[in-house]
Amino acid sequence: MASQPSDVVSSVSLRVCSFNMHGFNNGVAYLKELCSNNNIIFIQEHWLMSTLLFKFDSIHEDFAFIGCSAMDSKCEQGLISGRPYGGVGILYRKNGFMKISVAGYHSEGRVGR
C-alpha cells in the first residue's frame, strides 16, 4: 500500500453564490450573513450610484468588492422617476484571491440579451 506524500495539500472548498439584493438597503443584512459561508458572492440589483459603491467596503473586513452601477446615467437625466434598477458586482474573500481584475462590463451596469 502506497503512502501519501507529507506535502499533499488538503482540499479546500470554494463556495460561490448569487444574490439579487433588490436594493442595497433591502439586502445588506443578508449579504453580511452570506459572507460567513461563501468565498465569492455575485451581486445583482444593488441600485447604488457609482459614488456609493464604497458601501460594499464595510460589508465584511475579509471581503473586497468589484462592481458597477446602472443608476449613473439615470440620475444624470435629472429628477428620478420610477424605481431604481440594476447594478452588478462581486464580493470576494481577499485571502483566497490574490490577483483579480475586471475583464469587462456593460456600460449600463446591467446584464441582458
N, C-alpha and C positions, 0 to 999 in steps of 0.2 A: 504494500500500500504506500503510495507516494504522499509525502507530507507537503503542505503548502509553504511557500517561502514566507519568511517572517515579515517581509516588507509589503505584503499584499494590502492594498488599500481597502478599507471596509466600504461597503456600498453606501451611497448617500442618496436619499430620496430627494427628488425635485418635485415640489408641489406648486402647481400653477392653477390659477382660477381666473374667471372673467366676471366682472361686476358692473352692472348698469346702476349708476348712483341715483338716477332720477333727480339730479341736482346735488351739488356738494353738501349743502346743509342737510339734505334728507338722508344722505348715505354715509356721512363721515363717521358716525359711531360704529356702524357695522364694518366699514373699511378698516378701522383700527383693530377690530376683532379678527378680521381676515389676515392681518399681518402676523398674528401669533401662530397661524397654521400653514402659511404659504411662503414660497420664496419669490414668486413673481405673481403680480396681480395686474391683469389687463383691465383698464377702466374705460367705461363709455358714459356719455351723458353727464359730465360733471358740471356743465353750464357756466363755467368760470371764464372771465376775460383773461387774456394773457397776463395782464398786470396783477392778477390774483392767483396765478398758478403757484406762487410761493407758499400758499396754504398747505400744499401737499408735503412741504418740507417738515412740517410739525406733526405729521400723522404718526410716525414711529421713528425713533432715533436710529434704528438699524436699516432703514429703507431710504432709497434715493428715488427721484421721480424724473421721468421724461414725458413730455406731453405737449399738446397744443390746444388752442381754443377755437371754437366756431363762432363765438359771440362778438369778436372784434369788429368784423365788417358790419354786423347788425347794429352795433352801438354807434358806429361812425355815421349811420344814416339819420341819426337824431333820436327823437323820442321812441322808445322801445314799445311796441305793441305786441300782444300775444305772449305766449310763454317762451322762456329761454330754451335753447336746444344745443345739442352737440357737445363736442369736446372729448378727446380721447387721450389716454396716457398709459404709462406703465410704471408701476411701483415695483422696485426690485431690491432684494436684500443685498446690501453693499458688500458683505464679506464673501459672497459666493461668485460675484461677477465683477472681476477687476476691470474688464475692458468692454464697455457698452457704448455704442454710438448710434445715432439716428441715421438710418439708411435713406429715409424719405417719408414724407407725409403729404396729405392733400392740403392745399392752402386754406380750405374752408373748415378744417378740423373735424371732418366727418368721414364716415365710411359709407360707400354706396356703390351702386352699379354704374 
